[in-house]
Amino acid sequence: MSRSAFAARIEGNWYRAWWRNIWLLPLWLLVVVAVRLRRCRFLRHPPAANPVPVVVVGNITVGGTGKTPLITWLAQRARELGLRPAVISRGYGGQADAYPLEVTADTDVRQCGDEPRLLFQRLQCPVVVDPQRRRAAASLAGRADIIFSDDGLQHYQLQRAAELVVVDGDRGFGNGWLLPVGPLREPVTRLNSVDQVLVNGRDFTVEAVALVNAVSGERRPLSSLQEQAVAAVAGIGNPQRFYQTLQGLGARVEAHAFPDHHDFSLADFDFARDFQGLLVMTEKDWVKCRAFARPEWWYLQVSAVPRAEVKTKLDQLLRSVSSADPLSENGIHNG
C-alpha cells in the first residue's frame, strides 16, 4: 500500500467507527496531552493584545468546512459597515523568502499559498502571510480596523477578540475523536468557549454565483452547466461538496480529486486532452493554475450566504469587536 493510500485509509476511518483506527491510540494519547497543555498555557499566560482586533475564523476538524467563502463574506460585510478589513494567514502550501509577506497582484502563489492568493483576488484588501500570525497582525497597525485570521483557532500565540468556528454540516465531527484516531484538532467541548459556531448548510450556505473562464475571465450563466459533461477538478479538503454543487446545477460530473492544497502542474491535466466537455475547477485551485491555464478551462466562483438571523448576529459581532479598544482588558478574549 502506498503512503498516500495509507493516509487515505486512516482519514476514511475518521468518518466510520472509531475502533478502525484503534491501533493509533498511542499517538492519540500524545495529541491529547499536547492539546491540553497548549490550551492551558494560553489561558494562564495569554499573549499580548494586537494593535488591531483579530477575529479568528477556524475549525476544530481537519479538512474543508467552507471557511474561505465565509471569510470572504465577513470581510466584504465589514467593508459595507464602514470598516477597513484585512486578512492574515499562515499561508499553507507557500514558502516565502521573508515574512511577513503582503500579498499583491504580482505575488507568486508558491510564495503565499492558494487561500491567501484567492482572498486577495476576491477582496482587494490587505492580506498578510506569516507562520507567526501575531507578527502579521502587528504589520497591519494603522491600516485596518478589523483583521480576520484565516484559520488559527489553535494558534495560541495570537490573541483574539473573537472566535468563529466553522463546521461542515455533512461530515460534522466524524467519529468524535482527536487526531489521529479521528479528525478533531481539539475536543468538541472547545466549542463552549467560542463566540459563534457556524454550520455550513444550516447557518450559511456556500452557493455558486458564476462560471468563469480560467484565461479570459469571461463569465457564463450557471444554466450553461445543465446537461453538460464536466471534468470536475478539486484539490480541496472536501471535494464531494464541489461535485455535489456541480451536479445540483445539472452537470454530468466526472470527478478528478487531488490532495488538499495540491501543487498543480500541467501534467495533472493530461486526462483532459480527449475529454469532450468542460473542465471546471474550484477557484482555489484556479489561482495555482493561472500561469498554464487553457482557454477551455473554467472555474466555479462561490460565495457564502448566511441566514438572516445569522447575518444579524455577525453584524453585531463585527461592530462590537471593531469598536473595542484592542489594547484594553476588554479587548482580550481568552475563551
TINUVEX-219944 format. One line per 2 residues: their letters; for each residue x, y, z of N, C-alpha, C. Coordinates in steps of 0.1 Angstrom, whole numbers, plus 5000, padded with zeros to 4 digits. Example, Ala and Ser with C-alpha at 12.3 -4.5 7.8 and 13.67 -1.06 7.14 Angstrom:
REM TINUVEX-219944
AS = 5132,4943,5078,5123,4955,5078,5132,4967,5078  5128,4978,5071,5137,4989,5071,5129,5000,5079
***
This chain:
REM TINUVEX-219944
MS = 5008,4988,5000,5000,5000,5000,5009,5012,5000  5006,5022,4991,5014,5034,4990,5011,5043,5002
RS = 5020,5053,5004,5019,5062,5016,5006,5070,5015  5003,5075,5003,4990,5083,5001,4978,5074,5003
AF = 4978,5061,4999,4967,5053,5001,4965,5049,5016  4977,5048,5023,4976,5045,5037,4970,5057,5045
AA = 4974,5069,5041,4969,5081,5047,4954,5082,5044  4950,5079,5032,4936,5080,5028,4927,5070,5036
RI = 4933,5058,5039,4926,5048,5047,4924,5053,5061  4934,5059,5067,4932,5065,5081,4922,5076,5081
EG = 4922,5085,5071,4913,5096,5070,4899,5091,5068  4897,5081,5059,4884,5075,5057,4878,5069,5070
NW = 4886,5064,5078,4881,5058,5091,4877,5069,5101  4881,5081,5098,4876,5092,5107,4861,5093,5107
YR = 4855,5089,5096,4841,5091,5095,4833,5077,5095  4840,5068,5102,4834,5055,5104,4836,5052,5119
AW = 4834,5039,5123,4836,5036,5137,4850,5038,5142  4852,5044,5154,4865,5049,5159,4875,5037,5160
WR = 4870,5025,5163,4879,5014,5165,4887,5010,5153  4883,5014,5141,4890,5011,5129,4904,5017,5130
NI = 4906,5028,5138,4919,5034,5139,4925,5031,5153  4920,5021,5160,4924,5018,5173,4939,5016,5175
WL = 4945,5012,5165,4960,5009,5166,4968,5023,5167  4961,5034,5165,4967,5047,5166,4966,5053,5180
LP = 4961,5045,5189,4958,5051,5203,4971,5056,5210  4982,5050,5208,4994,5056,5215,4997,5070,5210
LW = 4996,5073,5197,4998,5086,5191,4986,5096,5196  4974,5090,5197,4963,5098,5202,4965,5103,5216
LL = 4971,5095,5224,4974,5099,5238,4984,5111,5238  4994,5111,5229,5003,5122,5229,4996,5135,5224
VV = 4987,5134,5215,4979,5145,5210,4971,5151,5221  4964,5142,5228,4956,5147,5240,4964,5155,5249
VA = 4975,5150,5253,4984,5158,5262,4988,5171,5257  4993,5171,5244,4997,5183,5237,4986,5194,5236
VR = 4974,5189,5233,4963,5198,5231,4960,5205,5244  4959,5197,5255,4956,5203,5268,4966,5212,5273
LR = 4979,5208,5272,4989,5217,5276,4990,5230,5269  4988,5230,5256,4988,5242,5248,4976,5251,5252
RC = 4965,5246,5254,4953,5254,5258,4955,5260,5272  4960,5252,5281,4962,5257,5295,4973,5268,5295
RF = 4983,5266,5287,4993,5277,5287,4987,5290,5282  4979,5289,5272,4972,5301,5266,4964,5308,5277
LR = 4956,5300,5284,4947,5306,5294,4954,5312,5306  4965,5306,5310,4973,5311,5321,4982,5323,5317
HP = 4988,5322,5305,4997,5332,5301,4993,5337,5287  4982,5345,5286,4977,5349,5272,4988,5359,5266
PA = 4989,5358,5253,4998,5367,5246,4993,5382,5246  5002,5391,5243,4998,5405,5243,4988,5407,5233
AN = 4979,5418,5235,4969,5421,5226,4975,5427,5213  4967,5426,5202,4971,5430,5189,4968,5445,5188
PV = 4975,5452,5179,4972,5466,5177,4958,5468,5170  4954,5458,5163,4941,5458,5156,4933,5445,5161
PV = 4920,5447,5164,4912,5435,5168,4913,5424,5158  4915,5411,5162,4915,5400,5154,4903,5390,5156
VV = 4896,5387,5146,4886,5377,5146,4891,5364,5140  4893,5354,5147,4898,5341,5142,4886,5333,5136
VG = 4888,5329,5124,4878,5321,5117,4884,5307,5115  4881,5297,5123,4888,5284,5122,4878,5273,5123
NI = 4884,5261,5126,4876,5249,5128,4883,5240,5138  4876,5230,5143,4883,5220,5152,4885,5207,5145
TV = 4882,5206,5132,4884,5194,5124,4894,5197,5113  4900,5186,5108,4909,5186,5097,4900,5186,5084
GG = 4903,5193,5074,4896,5193,5062,4887,5205,5059  4882,5206,5047,4874,5218,5044,4861,5219,5050
TG = 4857,5231,5054,4844,5233,5061,4836,5245,5054  4842,5252,5045,4836,5264,5039,4841,5276,5045
KT = 4853,5276,5052,4859,5287,5059,4862,5298,5050  4869,5296,5039,4873,5306,5030,4862,5315,5024
PL = 4851,5308,5019,4840,5317,5015,4834,5325,5026  4834,5320,5038,4828,5327,5049,4837,5339,5053
IT = 4850,5338,5052,4859,5349,5055,4857,5359,5044  4856,5355,5032,4853,5365,5021,4841,5373,5024
WL = 4830,5366,5028,4818,5373,5031,4820,5383,5043  4826,5378,5053,4829,5387,5065,4836,5399,5062
AQ = 4847,5398,5054,4855,5410,5050,4847,5419,5042  4839,5414,5032,4831,5422,5024,4820,5429,5032
RA = 4814,5422,5042,4804,5428,5051,4810,5439,5060  4822,5436,5065,4829,5446,5073,4831,5459,5065
RE = 4834,5458,5053,4836,5470,5044,4823,5477,5042  4812,5469,5041,4799,5476,5039,4795,5483,5052
LG = 4800,5479,5063,4797,5485,5076,4806,5497,5079  4815,5500,5069,4823,5512,5070,4837,5509,5077
LR = 4840,5496,5078,4853,5492,5084,4864,5489,5073  4876,5490,5077,4887,5486,5068,4892,5472,5072
PA = 4888,5462,5064,4892,5448,5068,4905,5445,5063  4911,5435,5069,4924,5429,5064,4923,5414,5068
VI = 4932,5406,5062,4932,5391,5064,4947,5387,5067  4948,5379,5077,4961,5373,5080,4960,5357,5078
SR = 4971,5351,5074,4971,5337,5072,4984,5331,5074  4985,5318,5077,4997,5311,5078,5003,5309,5064
GY = 4995,5308,5054,5000,5306,5040,5004,5292,5038  4995,5283,5042,4998,5269,5040,5000,5266,5025
GG = 5011,5258,5023,5015,5254,5009,5024,5264,5002  5026,5276,5009,5035,5286,5003,5049,5286,5011
QA = 5059,5292,5004,5072,5294,5011,5078,5306,5005  5078,5317,5014,5084,5330,5010,5098,5331,5015
DA = 5106,5340,5009,5119,5342,5014,5120,5350,5027  5110,5358,5030,5109,5366,5042,5095,5368,5046
YP = 5093,5370,5059,5079,5372,5065,5080,5385,5074  5069,5392,5075,5056,5389,5069,5056,5393,5054
LE = 5048,5385,5047,5046,5387,5033,5033,5393,5030  5032,5405,5024,5019,5411,5020,5017,5407,5005
VT = 5005,5401,5003,5001,5396,4990,4998,5408,4981  5003,5407,4969,4999,5417,4959,4995,5410,4946
AD = 4992,5417,4936,4988,5411,4923,4999,5404,4917  5011,5407,4921,5023,5400,4915,5029,5389,4923
TD = 5023,5386,4935,5028,5376,4944,5026,5362,4938  5037,5354,4937,5036,5341,4932,5028,5332,4943
VR = 5019,5324,4938,5011,5316,4947,5020,5306,4954  5031,5303,4949,5040,5293,4956,5047,5300,4968
QC = 5046,5313,4968,5052,5320,4980,5041,5322,4991  5029,5326,4987,5019,5329,4996,5009,5318,5000
GD = 5008,5308,4991,4998,5298,4993,4985,5301,4986  4976,5291,4983,4965,5293,4975,4954,5301,4981
EP = 4951,5299,4994,4940,5306,5000,4942,5321,5002  4954,5325,5006,4957,5339,5007,4956,5346,4993
RL = 4961,5339,4983,4960,5344,4969,4946,5346,4965  4937,5336,4968,4923,5337,4964,4917,5348,4972
LF = 4919,5350,4985,4913,5360,4993,4917,5374,4988  4930,5376,4984,4934,5389,4979,4927,5391,4965
QR = 4926,5381,4957,4919,5382,4944,4905,5387,4946  4898,5381,4955,4884,5385,4957,4882,5398,4965
LQ = 4890,5400,4975,4887,5411,4984,4894,5424,4981  4906,5423,4975,4914,5435,4972,4916,5444,4985
CP = 4919,5437,4995,4922,5443,5008,4936,5438,5013  4942,5444,5023,4955,5438,5027,4953,5424,5032
VV = 4962,5415,5026,4963,5401,5030,4977,5398,5033  4980,5395,5046,4994,5393,5050,4996,5378,5055
VD = 5007,5372,5050,5010,5358,5052,5022,5358,5062  5021,5350,5072,5032,5348,5081,5029,5336,5090
PQ = 5038,5326,5091,5036,5315,5101,5034,5320,5115  5040,5332,5118,5037,5338,5131,5026,5349,5129
RR = 5014,5344,5131,5003,5353,5128,5003,5366,5137  5008,5366,5149,5009,5378,5157,5017,5388,5150
RA = 5028,5384,5143,5037,5393,5136,5029,5399,5124  5021,5391,5117,5013,5395,5106,5003,5406,5110
AA = 4997,5403,5122,4987,5413,5127,4993,5426,5130  5005,5426,5136,5013,5438,5140,5016,5446,5128
SL = 5018,5440,5117,5022,5447,5104,5011,5455,5099  4999,5453,5104,4987,5460,5098,4982,5471,5107
AG = 4990,5475,5117,4987,5486,5126,4985,5499,5118  4973,5505,5120,4970,5518,5114,4965,5516,5100
RA = 4964,5504,5095,4959,5502,5081,4946,5494,5080  4941,5490,5092,4929,5482,5092,4921,5485,5105
DI = 4908,5482,5105,4900,5484,5117,4897,5470,5123  4897,5460,5115,4894,5446,5119,4902,5436,5110
IF = 4907,5426,5117,4915,5416,5110,4908,5402,5111  4908,5395,5100,4902,5382,5100,4914,5372,5099
SD = 4915,5363,5108,4926,5353,5107,4920,5341,5100  4926,5337,5089,4922,5326,5081,4928,5313,5088
DG = 4919,5306,5096,4923,5296,5105,4931,5302,5116  4937,5294,5124,4945,5299,5136,4938,5297,5149
LQ = 4927,5289,5149,4920,5287,5162,4929,5281,5172  4938,5272,5167,4947,5265,5176,4961,5272,5177
HY = 4962,5284,5170,4975,5292,5171,4974,5301,5183  4978,5296,5194,4976,5303,5207,4987,5313,5210
QL = 4996,5316,5200,5005,5327,5202,4998,5340,5198  4986,5339,5192,4978,5350,5187,4967,5353,5196
QR = 4966,5365,5201,4955,5370,5209,4943,5372,5199  4931,5370,5204,4919,5371,5196,4908,5379,5203
AA = 4901,5388,5196,4890,5395,5201,4877,5387,5200  4877,5377,5191,4865,5369,5189,4869,5356,5181
EL = 4862,5345,5184,4865,5333,5177,4852,5328,5170  4853,5325,5157,4842,5318,5150,4846,5305,5145
VV = 4838,5295,5148,4842,5281,5144,4832,5277,5133  4838,5272,5122,4830,5267,5110,4830,5252,5111
VD = 4818,5246,5109,4816,5232,5110,4809,5227,5097  4814,5216,5091,4808,5210,5079,4795,5203,5083
GD = 4784,5208,5078,4771,5202,5082,4769,5188,5078  4776,5184,5067,4775,5170,5062,4784,5160,5070
RG = 4796,5164,5073,4806,5155,5079,4806,5156,5094  4802,5168,5099,4802,5170,5114,4816,5168,5120
FG = 4816,5161,5131,4829,5158,5138,4834,5144,5136  4829,5137,5126,4834,5124,5123,4831,5115,5135
NG = 4841,5107,5139,4839,5097,5150,4840,5104,5163  4843,5117,5163,4844,5124,5176,4857,5123,5184
WL = 4867,5117,5177,4880,5115,5184,4890,5125,5179  4900,5128,5188,4911,5136,5184,4920,5129,5174
LP = 4928,5137,5167,4938,5131,5158,4947,5121,5165  4952,5111,5159,4950,5107,5145,4938,5096,5144
VG = 4932,5093,5156,4921,5083,5156,4909,5089,5148  4907,5102,5151,4896,5109,5144,4901,5122,5138
PL = 4891,5130,5133,4895,5143,5126,4897,5155,5135  4895,5154,5148,4894,5166,5156,4908,5171,5160
RE = 4910,5184,5159,4922,5191,5163,4921,5194,5178  4909,5197,5183,4906,5199,5197,4893,5192,5200
PV = 4890,5190,5213,4877,5183,5217,4865,5192,5213  4854,5185,5212,4842,5192,5208,4838,5202,5219
TR = 4842,5199,5232,4839,5209,5243,4846,5222,5240  4855,5223,5231,4861,5236,5228,4851,5246,5223
LN = 4840,5241,5217,4830,5250,5211,4823,5258,5222  4824,5253,5235,4817,5260,5245,4824,5274,5248
SV = 4836,5276,5243,4843,5288,5247,4844,5298,5235  4838,5295,5224,4839,5304,5212,4827,5313,5211
DQ = 4828,5323,5203,4818,5333,5202,4806,5328,5194  4809,5322,5183,4798,5316,5174,4803,5304,5167
VL = 4794,5294,5166,4796,5282,5158,4787,5283,5146  4793,5282,5134,4785,5284,5122,4786,5271,5114
VN = 4775,5265,5112,4774,5252,5105,4771,5254,5090  4780,5250,5082,4778,5251,5067,4767,5242,5063
GR = 4756,5248,5057,4745,5240,5054,4733,5243,5062  4735,5249,5074,4724,5253,5083,4724,5268,5086
DF = 4736,5273,5091,4737,5287,5094,4740,5295,5082  4747,5289,5072,4750,5296,5060,4752,5285,5049
TV = 4751,5289,5037,4753,5280,5026,4764,5286,5017  4771,5277,5010,4781,5282,5000,4775,5279,4986
EA = 4772,5290,4979,4764,5289,4967,4772,5294,4955  4771,5287,4944,4778,5291,4931,4771,5303,4926
VA = 4780,5312,4921,4775,5325,4916,4779,5327,4902  4789,5321,4897,4793,5323,4883,4802,5312,4878
LV = 4802,5309,4865,4812,5301,4858,4821,5310,4851  4834,5310,4855,4844,5320,4850,4855,5313,4842
NA = 4858,5319,4830,4869,5313,4822,4882,5315,4829  4890,5304,4829,4903,5304,4836,4913,5313,4829
VS = 4911,5318,4817,4921,5326,4810,4916,5340,4807  4904,5341,4801,4898,5354,4797,4890,5361,4808
GE = 4885,5353,4818,4877,5359,4828,4862,5360,4824  4859,5355,4812,4845,5355,4807,4836,5348,4817
RR = 4824,5354,4819,4815,5348,4829,4803,5342,4821  4800,5330,4824,4788,5323,4818,4778,5321,4829
PL = 4765,5321,4825,4754,5318,4834,4756,5303,4839  4752,5301,4851,4752,5287,4857,4744,5278,4849
SS = 4734,5283,4843,4725,5274,4835,4732,5267,4823  4744,5272,4820,4751,5266,4809,4757,5253,4813
LQ = 4756,5249,4826,4761,5236,4830,4750,5226,4829  4738,5229,4826,4727,5220,4826,4730,5209,4815
EQ = 4730,5197,4819,4732,5185,4810,4746,5186,4803  4755,5193,4809,4769,5195,4803,4778,5184,4810
AV = 4786,5177,4801,4796,5168,4807,4808,5177,4812  4811,5174,4825,4821,5183,4832,4832,5174,4838
AA = 4844,5177,4835,4856,5171,4843,4858,5180,4854  4854,5176,4866,4855,5184,4878,4868,5182,4886
VA = 4876,5192,4886,4890,5191,4893,4889,5198,4906  4893,5191,4917,4893,5197,4930,4905,5192,4938
GI = 4912,5201,4944,4923,5199,4953,4920,5206,4966  4909,5202,4972,4904,5209,4984,4901,5198,4995
GN = 4898,5203,5007,4896,5194,5018,4884,5185,5017  4873,5190,5011,4861,5182,5009,4856,5183,4995
PQ = 4862,5176,4985,4858,5177,4971,4844,5173,4968  4838,5164,4977,4825,5159,4974,4815,5171,4974
RF = 4817,5181,4982,4808,5192,4982,4808,5200,4969  4820,5201,4963,4822,5207,4950,4815,5199,4939
YQ = 4816,5186,4939,4810,5178,4929,4794,5178,4931  4790,5178,4943,4775,5179,4945,4770,5192,4940
TL = 4777,5203,4942,4773,5216,4937,4771,5216,4922  4781,5210,4915,4780,5209,4900,4768,5200,4896
QG = 4766,5189,4903,4755,5181,4900,4742,5188,4902  4741,5196,4913,4729,5203,4916,4726,5214,4905
LG = 4736,5218,4898,4734,5227,4886,4731,5220,4873  4730,5206,4874,4726,5199,4862,4738,5193,4855
AR = 4750,5194,4859,4762,5189,4852,4763,5174,4854  4768,5167,4844,4772,5153,4844,4787,5152,4848
VE = 4790,5149,4860,4803,5151,4866,4812,5139,4865  4824,5141,4860,4835,5131,4861,4845,5137,4870
AH = 4846,5131,4882,4854,5136,4893,4869,5134,4891  4877,5144,4894,4892,5143,4894,4897,5149,4907
AF = 4898,5141,4918,4902,5146,4931,4917,5146,4933  4922,5157,4939,4937,5158,4942,4937,5161,4957
PD = 4949,5159,4963,4950,5162,4978,4948,5177,4980  4944,5180,4992,4941,5194,4996,4954,5202,4994
HH = 4953,5214,4989,4965,5223,4986,4975,5217,4976  4970,5209,4967,4978,5202,4957,4986,5212,4949
DF = 4999,5210,4946,5007,5219,4938,5005,5214,4923  4996,5220,4916,4992,5215,4903,5003,5218,4893
SL = 5004,5210,4883,5012,5212,4871,5004,5208,4859  5009,5212,4847,5002,5210,4835,5000,5195,4833
AD = 5009,5187,4838,5008,5172,4836,4996,5166,4843  4991,5173,4853,4979,5168,4861,4967,5169,4852
FD = 4967,5176,4841,4956,5177,4833,4957,5170,4819  4966,5160,4819,4967,5152,4807,4954,5145,4803
FA = 4946,5141,4814,4934,5134,4811,4924,5142,4803  4926,5156,4803,4916,5165,4796,4918,5166,4781
RD = 4929,5160,4776,4932,5162,4762,4921,5157,4753  4915,5146,4756,4905,5140,4748,4891,5141,4754
FQ = 4890,5149,4764,4877,5150,4771,4867,5159,4763  4855,5153,4760,4846,5161,4753,4836,5167,4762
GL = 4839,5179,4767,4831,5186,4776,4839,5198,4782  4834,5203,4794,4840,5214,4800,4849,5209,4812
LV = 4861,5215,4814,4869,5213,4825,4866,5224,4835  4861,5220,4847,4857,5230,4857,4865,5227,4870
MT = 4872,5237,4876,4879,5235,4888,4873,5245,4899  4878,5244,4911,4874,5253,4921,4883,5266,4919
EK = 4878,5277,4925,4885,5289,4924,4899,5289,4931  4899,5281,4942,4911,5280,4950,4922,5273,4942
DW = 4918,5263,4934,4927,5256,4925,4931,5264,4913  4922,5272,4908,4925,5281,4897,4937,5290,4899
VK = 4937,5296,4911,4948,5305,4914,4962,5299,4913  4963,5286,4914,4975,5279,4912,4978,5274,4898
CR = 4968,5275,4890,4969,5271,4876,4969,5282,4866  4968,5294,4870,4967,5306,4861,4978,5307,4851
AF = 4990,5303,4855,5002,5305,4846,5001,5296,4834  4994,5284,4835,4994,5275,4824,4980,5271,4820
AR = 4970,5279,4825,4956,5275,4822,4953,5276,4807  4944,5268,4802,4939,5268,4788,4926,5275,4786
PE = 4924,5280,4774,4911,5288,4772,4898,5279,4774  4900,5266,4773,4888,5258,4775,4886,5254,4790
WW = 4894,5259,4799,4892,5256,4813,4884,5267,4820  4876,5263,4830,4867,5272,4837,4869,5269,4852
YL = 4864,5279,4860,4863,5277,4875,4850,5282,4880  4846,5276,4891,4833,5279,4896,4835,5289,4908
QV = 4829,5300,4907,4831,5310,4917,4819,5309,4927  4822,5308,4940,4812,5306,4950,4812,5317,4961
SA = 4801,5318,4968,4800,5328,4978,4792,5322,4990  4796,5327,5002,4788,5323,5014,4776,5332,5015
VP = 4765,5325,5019,4752,5333,5021,4746,5329,5035  4748,5338,5045,4743,5335,5058,4728,5337,5059
RA = 4722,5329,5068,4707,5331,5070,4706,5345,5077  4693,5350,5076,4691,5364,5080,4694,5366,5095
EV = 4690,5357,5103,4693,5358,5118,4708,5357,5121  4715,5348,5113,4729,5347,5115,4736,5360,5110
KT = 4732,5365,5099,4738,5378,5094,4736,5389,5105  4725,5390,5112,4723,5400,5122,4733,5398,5133
KL = 4735,5385,5138,4744,5382,5149,4759,5386,5145  4762,5383,5132,4776,5386,5127,4778,5401,5126
DQ = 4768,5408,5122,4769,5422,5121,4771,5428,5135  4764,5423,5145,4766,5427,5159,4780,5425,5164
LL = 4785,5413,5160,4799,5409,5165,4809,5418,5158  4808,5421,5145,4817,5429,5138,4817,5443,5144
RS = 4806,5448,5147,4805,5462,5153,4811,5462,5166  4808,5452,5175,4813,5452,5188,4828,5450,5189
VS = 4834,5441,5180,4848,5439,5180,4856,5451,5175  4851,5457,5164,4858,5468,5158,4858,5481,5167
SA = 4847,5482,5176,4846,5494,5184,4854,5492,5197  4858,5480,5200,4866,5477,5213,4880,5482,5211
DP = 4886,5486,5222,4900,5490,5222,4908,5477,5224  4915,5473,5213,4922,5461,5214,4933,5460,5225
LS = 4938,5472,5230,4948,5472,5240,4943,5472,5254  4929,5473,5255,4924,5473,5268,4921,5459,5273
EN = 4918,5457,5286,4915,5444,5291,4903,5438,5285  4893,5447,5281,4881,5442,5275,4883,5436,5261
GI = 4894,5440,5255,4897,5435,5241,4904,5422,5241  4905,5415,5253,4912,5402,5253,4902,5391,5255
HN = 4903,5382,5246,4894,5370,5246,4902,5358,5249  4899,5352,5261,4906,5340,5265,4898,5327,5264
G = 4886,5329,5258,4878,5317,5256,4871,5313,5269
***
